[in-house]
Amino acid sequence: PISTSPLYLGDDSTALVVANRDPRLEQTIFVRNHPFQVVGSDTVKRFEKAALDKAGYFICPTGYQNFKALNWTFEDTQGNSSITASTVFRYAEGLLSLAEAKAELGTITQADLDKSINLLRDRVNMPHLILNEIENDPNWDYPSLSPIINEIRRERRVELAVEGYRLDDLMRWRAHEVFVGTRPLGIKFVQSDYPNITPGVNVILNADGYVDYYLNAYGADGWSFNPDRDYLAPVPTNELTLNEKLVQNPGW
């Protein structure tokens, strides 16, 4: 864990953010000099910096620009459409679900980890998760739960990053404490990378110099959530109209 590892170099740049980390992090976000566009066998563009200084569709408001699933040979000749296939179900999700179910049942063994999470780690040359050698992390998201459940949930977050699973996971874990009162921050802002941007005018920074794009959207108190209401979505009003026997969910 970066909270205890002497190999963690901080986050003054995206290069430092990914240094000595799980390789899947660098496969998820752009780092300077990543291939950006490839034509044939030639790299014609490399990534320099996130599009903090762009507008509209092209802006990257946090400074962490998605690299995962990039189709770098795609040429936009069809009005921003894409020919990349949509993944319906990933084998990796099945492996993660197996490990999680075993851990929740309290029956997980090293053999279970070796045929699930450790197969995923082998793909990126990460050390295996060893059941009896999990180091305590003072920053675990779920300190009241077992070390193995914490690590399996972390693995799910890493492997399935930016694939659309995170909210569903937090909801089924009843884990609103993880995000209530917080808001996501962006990169550590480096003025020399963005000479045309004025902090406080074109970009909002927090007191520590991190991009704080969501301050205006969520306010200083961050995300709110009512656990007595928000774990259930409201029943659409048109459905209530169509079927008078339906009742609205509590609190809505």
PEQUIUR-V627979 format. One record per run of one state. SS is the DSSP state (h for helix, s for strand, l for the rest). FROM is the first residue (numbers start at 1). TO is the last residue. If there is no record, write none. Layout:
{{SS	FROM	TO} {SS	FROM	TO}}
//
This chain:
{{l	1	13} {h	14	18} {l	19	22} {h	23	26} {l	27	28} {s	29	29} {l	30	34} {s	35	39} {l	40	41} {s	42	46} {l	47	55} {h	56	58} {l	59	65} {s	66	66} {l	67	90} {h	91	105} {l	106	109} {h	110	114} {l	115	116} {h	117	123} {l	124	130} {h	131	133} {l	134	146} {h	147	159} {l	160	165} {h	166	172} {l	173	175} {h	176	178} {l	179	187} {s	188	188} {l	189	190} {h	191	193} {l	194	198} {s	199	199} {l	200	202} {s	203	203} {l	204	204} {s	205	205} {l	206	209} {s	210	211} {l	212	214} {h	215	218} {l	219	236} {h	237	242} {l	243	252}}
//
